[in-house]
Amino acid sequence: MERKRLVPDRFKRIWSIVRCVAEHPGLTRFELAHRFALSERQLQADLNLIRDELRLPLERRRGYRFSNGDTSSNALNLKDIHTLFLLVGRARCDPAFPHEALDDLSAKLPHVFPAPLQPLVRKALSFHDQPGIGPGPAVFACLTEALVRRQPVKLHFTSGTSVGYLTEPIVDPEILLPHGDSWYLIGACRQRGRVVMLCVDGVESASLEV
């Protein structure tokens, strides 16, 4: 089945709405529409997409807010995701740490992050997932590190899953987000000279560029 083409500019706006709701819970539809220069009907379409396609736990309760996750000013962030990936990965290589206990801890850790980051935490710590099905945790950890460092990243696609004629696009990353059962990276592609929204399902590995 042909993959639906997604427009980067709209999803950049949608992710800005996600961050706004996470940082300022309780804003009304009118207030959000005013902040983003949208009609309330346009905003509602974006809110529906956040719930239905990004699958984030957005709810309307005394304004809009996410139903779980830390919303404090000192909440864990993208940098902490990469640190946890390194710590859990090293612990899994140490026979002194039982894998069952690490799996249990990894399942609990996403809930201490803000709701918009929880899906990414699960991916970065999913060491127990079946290999060969989508990108592994190392890919998500590398993309997270690239976002934190604001550093370009080279994506290495598996055979037959390149992006157009590009098998190793280099991207200056801006946003990494879920959409349905897939994940997308938004950023400026150096080879194409424009902002793109790339599905990373076929990425075999990723590496930071100097």
N, C-alpha and C positions, 0 to 999 in steps of 0.2 A: 504494500500500500504506500502511495506517495506521501511523504511527510509534509505537513502543513507548513507553509512559509510564514515565518513570524517576523514582524517589523521591529527592528531594534529600538527606534525612537519611542514607540508606544510602551515597550517593556522597560525602557529606562525610566519613563514617567511612572509606570506602575510600581517599579521597585522604589522609587522616591516616595510614593504613597505608602508603601509597606513600611519604610523606615520612619515616615512621619507618624503613622499610627502607633508604631512600636515605641517611639520616643515621646509621643504626646497622646497617650490613651484618653479617650473621652471626647474627642472632637466630633462634632456632628457632621452630617452629610453636607449641609450648607457651608460649614466652616472649611471642610476639606475641598469642596468645589471651588470656593473663593481662593484658597491658597494656591490651587493648581490651575486657575483660570479656566475651569470647565463648567459646563452646565451640570445640574444635578443628575440629569439623565446620563450624560457621558461618564460622570463619576461613578454612578451606580453600576454601569457596565464594567468599569475597572474593578470595583469592589467584588462583583460577581466572579470575575476572572481570578482574583486573588484567592477566593474561597474554592472555586470549582476546578481551576486548572493549575494554579500553583499549590493548591491543597494546604493552604495555611489556615490555622484555626481562628479566622476573623469572625467576630460576633458583634451584634449591635446591642449594647447594654450600657445605658447612660452614655450614649455616643458610641463610636467604634473603637474596639480594642481587640487584642488577641487574648484568647481564653487561657493561655498558659505561658510560662517562660518568665525569666527575670527581666523586669523593666527598670531596675535601679540604674543610677548613673555609673556605678562601678560594676555593671554586669560583664560577664565574660564576652570576648569578642573574637574576631577572625584570627588574631595572633595567637590566642589561647587554643584555637582548634589545631593549629599546626604544632604547637607545643605538646598537646595531648597525644597527637598522632605519633610524635617521636617517643614520648614516654611509654605509651601503651605498646608500640611496636618493639621497643627494646625489652620491655617486660616479657613479651611473648617469646622472646629468644632466650630468656632465662628460665631454666627448668625449675627454679625455686618458686616461680609464680604459676599456680595452676590455671590453665586456660579457662576452666569453667568460671573461676572467680573474676578473671579479666573480662570475659564475655558479659557477666552480670554487671560489672562496673561500667563497661562501655554502653550497656543498654540504659543505665541510669544517667550518665553524664549529659546527654542532650537536654534533659529537662532543666538543667541549671543555666542554660543559655537563653537569650531572647528567642521568642518563637520563630522569627524569620531565619535564624541560623540553625535551628534544630535539625532540619533535613540534611544540611551540609555536615553537621557533626556526625550524624548517623553514617553518612557515606565515608567520611574520613576515618571512622573507627570500625568499619565493617570488615575486619580481618577474617571473620568466620564465613563470609559469603562465598558462594561457589565460584572458583576461579574461571575466567573465560567468558563470564556474562557481564558485559559492560565494563567500564573503567574500574580499576581496583582503588583501594584507599590511597595508594601512593600518588595516583593521578590527582585526586581531589585535594590531597595535602599540598602538592606542588602548585596547583592552581590557587589555593588559598594563600600560600606563601607569596606567589606572584602578585596577588591583590594587595597583600600587606606591604610588600616592598615596593609596589608600583613599578614592577619590573616586567619587561616583555617575556613571554613564554612561547616556546616552540611546541606545537602539538604533533605527535607522531601517530598517524592513523593506521589502523590495520589494513591489510590488503583488501581492496575493493570497497573501502568506506571513506575515500578521500573527499574533500570538499571541492567539488568541481574538478579543476585541473590541479589543485593543490593537495599534496600528500603530507607536507610539513609546514602548515601556515604558522607564521609568527605573529602573535597578537599582543597588543598593549591592553591588558585586561581592565575592565571597569566593573562588571557585575557577573556573578555566577549564580544561576537560579534554576529551580526545578520547574518543569512544565509537563503536566501529566506524568508519564512514566519515564520521561527523559530529562536530561540536564543540558543547559545552554550557557555558553560563555559569550558575553557581549564585550566588544572592544574593537580597537582600530587594527585592522589587518594590514601589516606592512606591505605585503605583496600586492594587495588590491587597492591600497591607498584610501580606504574608507572604513567606516564603522560597520561591523558585521555581527550577526547573531548565529553562532556556530553550535550545532548539536555535538556534544562531546561523547555520545554513546559509543562511537567507533574509535575513540582515542585509546591507543595501546599504552602509551607512555607520554610524559611531558617533561620538559626541562627548561630551566631558567636561562635566558639569554643575557649576556653581558651588555 
